[in-house]
Amino acid sequence: MKVTKDLVAASATPMVLGILAEADSYGYAILRRISELSGGELDWTEGLLYPLLHRLERLGHVESDWRSVAGERRRKYYRITDSGLAELAEQRRQWDTVVDTLKEIWLGRGDSRPLIAIPLGGHA
Amino acid sequence: MTDGQAELQAQFAQWRHYVQRRRELTSADADELEDHLRGCVDELVGVGLRADEAFLVAVKRMGSLDELSREFAREHSERLWKQLVLTGDIDSPAGARSRRDLLAMIVCAAGAAASIKAPELFGLSLEQDGAFYAPNLALFVLPWLAAFLAWRRQAGKAVIGVLAALFALGAVAANVYPLGDESQSVVLTGIHLPIALWFVVGLAYIADDLRAPRRRMDFIRFTGEWFVYYVLIGLGGGVLIAFLFGTFEAIGISPEGFIAQWVAPCGAAAAVVVAGWLVEAKQSVVENIAPVLTRLFTPLFTLALLAFLVAFAVTSGGIDVEREALILFDLLLVVVLALLLYSISARDPLAPAGVFDKLQLALVVSALAIDVLVLMEITGRITEFGTTPNKAAALGENIILLANLAWSAWLMLRLVRGRTPFAALERWQTTYLPVYALWAWIVVLVFPPLFAYL
């Protein structure tokens, strides 16, 4: 399965901010984490991630600095700011709305009618 | 294993080299991406790949640099516009050097502005003593530009001596001859002395390497860029003056005298040095504009000249050769020569002859054809009515330009046919430069006594 480009682009910001809200991180680790969490379905390119990080930095949602963690290479770490946390909360609210609405439509409330129009992976 | 490591480092170094050639990617980006690439390689080595295999896979995963830089450019579009950093970093030696340049420029520009006003101390004024100012104008300003360049090139004592002697000679030519206000020679000196002195500036420009033809070509480039910058500064100055005039007028103060006496002359004089400094400061940062204009106008001028030739053949009437017409056709040749020079200055010497070279050949040949027609008319006139300083100067210039263009056309024809390398054309143009200087000095120094101060 391939997630369309528009959807990847739209969801990239909350994902990056969400990962950075857990802990400070650097580009390669963020990419690995996204890949892990999505079970390899979301395959981001470097051309997507780094310009996005730089944009978030320009907007003040994240800050960056070069750090040398013991036993590792010097890396550019990103840290979420207060404005980034606020942005994350806002994005989360919007995504919750979108996801809830989709669930309502697709699964239906108390409606047992099977949804023939939606092909589910694996089922004939 | 260490062998593999060394090889890997070399591969990383090469990859970095490619990344750093991209203007969209700064060296901080390169560091970040390299770290990413190394992370990817480490992981692949961890699952059992050899170092060189891992590198190939990691680079492949990153995708093409073209795509990557395109994505970066979307976020950092400002990086595609080269910015001129005039004062540089405070700490770096290059920054210290450019700040010294800035200081020297300010001193020289102030000197030029002060020089243009200095004669007022002796009771001369810009408005009333045009006969004094007209031939001397270049003498107030160009020595300062030459001084700035000589300082920047750390010219030797001998060169400085020659520069000073030539400017002194210019001052003698402008002031010693007893020329009347209305004489043709005053006008001729007014036109030719700046040209002669500009070549003295050229001497200061190439002071660090007098013999190298490359430096002469650099001076041609400098001249074109200087002209473009001077015009741009002039336009900006015009806007400034318009606002100065309008705003002060609105509160009932008339700034007319102040503008005409101070702002305009001092600004114009200082801008000569400022434009020279700008060209020096920006030469490696901003693309040259003169060759771009050349590309734009060569086809248009070729078309115009060919149209003129066709129209001339169809109507088969003679050319009305007045004195102005001769000057006009001189200027036409100058423009054609400039178009030629500035495309030469920007051309890759090793590139084979292309369509543009053929177009230029057409331009030069049609200009030559027109000029021959004009010359045939004019020599008839001169033999009939005798000569004057104006006619002699215009005719001399025409012949000098004609000789240059004719030989250039020959070299270009051979270039288009692949018989001569481009370097021959370049060398011809740089070798010819002193001829213009010599002629300008002849008009300034020899013509007035030759024509009995007419």
Chai-1 contact restraints between the chains, C-beta under 6 A:
chainA,res_idxA,chainB,res_idxB,connection_type,confidence,min_distance_angstrom,max_distance_angstrom,comment,restraint_id
A,G27,B,H36,contact,1.0,0.0,6.0,A-B,restraint_1
A,Y28,B,H36,contact,1.0,0.0,6.0,A-B,restraint_2
A,Y28,B,G39,contact,1.0,0.0,6.0,A-B,restraint_3
A,T45,B,G63,contact,1.0,0.0,6.0,A-B,restraint_4
A,E46,B,M62,contact,1.0,0.0,6.0,A-B,restraint_5
A,G47,B,E67,contact,1.0,0.0,6.0,A-B,restraint_6
A,G47,B,L68,contact,1.0,0.0,6.0,A-B,restraint_7
A,G47,B,E71,contact,1.0,0.0,6.0,A-B,restraint_8
A,P51,B,E71,contact,1.0,0.0,6.0,A-B,restraint_9
A,P51,B,F72,contact,1.0,0.0,6.0,A-B,restraint_10
A,P51,B,E75,contact,1.0,0.0,6.0,A-B,restraint_11
A,H54,B,E75,contact,1.0,0.0,6.0,A-B,restraint_12
A,R55,B,E75,contact,1.0,0.0,6.0,A-B,restraint_13
A,R75,B,D35,contact,1.0,0.0,6.0,A-B,restraint_14
A,K76,B,E32,contact,1.0,0.0,6.0,A-B,restraint_15
